[in-house]
Amino acid sequence: GLFNVQMFPAVGLAVLTRTMLSVLGNAAVLVTSALRPTHLKAPELLTVNLAVTDIGMALSMYPLSIASLFNHAWIGGDSSCLYYGLMGMIFSTASIMTLAVMASIDEIVTICWIWLYSGLWAVFPLLGWGGYGPEPFGVACSVDWASYQDSLNHSTFIMSLSILCTFIPCLVILFSYSGIAWKLHKAYQSIQNGNFNYGHIERKVTLVMLISSGFIVAWSPYVVLSFWYMFQGKASLAPLVSLLPCLFAKGSTAYNPFIYYIFRRSFRRQLRQLRGLICCSAQPDTPSRGETGEEGRQTLRSDLRQSHTEEKSPPPLVGELGTVALEIQSENELTSSC
């Protein structure tokens, strides 16, 4: 039809661009973190885990969807559809659970539980509770939302999934960051001494709140669309209307690195140092300022570690801020990943 012939190749190019941005951006986050592994704290490892979920989704799912878009039809049949839905369930659930954990607790052991929890929900349809199926526009697969009214099996799975993997994590995120923002607001009101660097903490809180709110905003149209299918059926919407929320939701894997770059000064510095490290690796025999290639690489690695050490130094806490600032800094330790 007109939609298939004229729209799918253009959509395929858009998805390809989004995939490349997601892979490059999140790879930069992972590489800069890998260069200082001994300095990573629990909240930062949650940021790394978020990058893993984003790049995992981009690499495991999007190439198949892109090929299907250029083919004007799904490639691989039921087996590839099952694989696509499984990967989507694992990585999307892991993403929202990581955000919920970042908003509430910062214990590293929770990363293991995040993946176990996500894997459990992904496996349930394979064991007979719920199911995966093609999305209405025919070039991607996900939970079979439209089967909600077909049986008690599907309806209980979809409602349980919606509550435990969407609504509760979103509420945790919203309430946690609302509480943090309120405490910061009250702390600012008590500040009389202008020497306190409250802008430093504010940038960190703004960044992590943008990441969480961005995820919720990106996936909200898809959730609304899914509930529409549950009660109205797939045939009630045009394919283009059903396609756009899906593209918008899965584009969430690409924007986090840009948020890091804008709000996280240390990330920009580490990217510049990484670029220097790559240049030194490409020209190992070229001395620079009296250093050999290997010495230059060692110096850059040392600079990366030193920049992180400097980043961990807290802002001066002076004047009437006292214990209030200490409490705010402690409670916002999770934002050190930003």
Beta strands, then each sheet from edge to edge (+ up, - down):
strand 1: 132-134
strand 2: 141-143
sheet 1: 1+ 2-
end
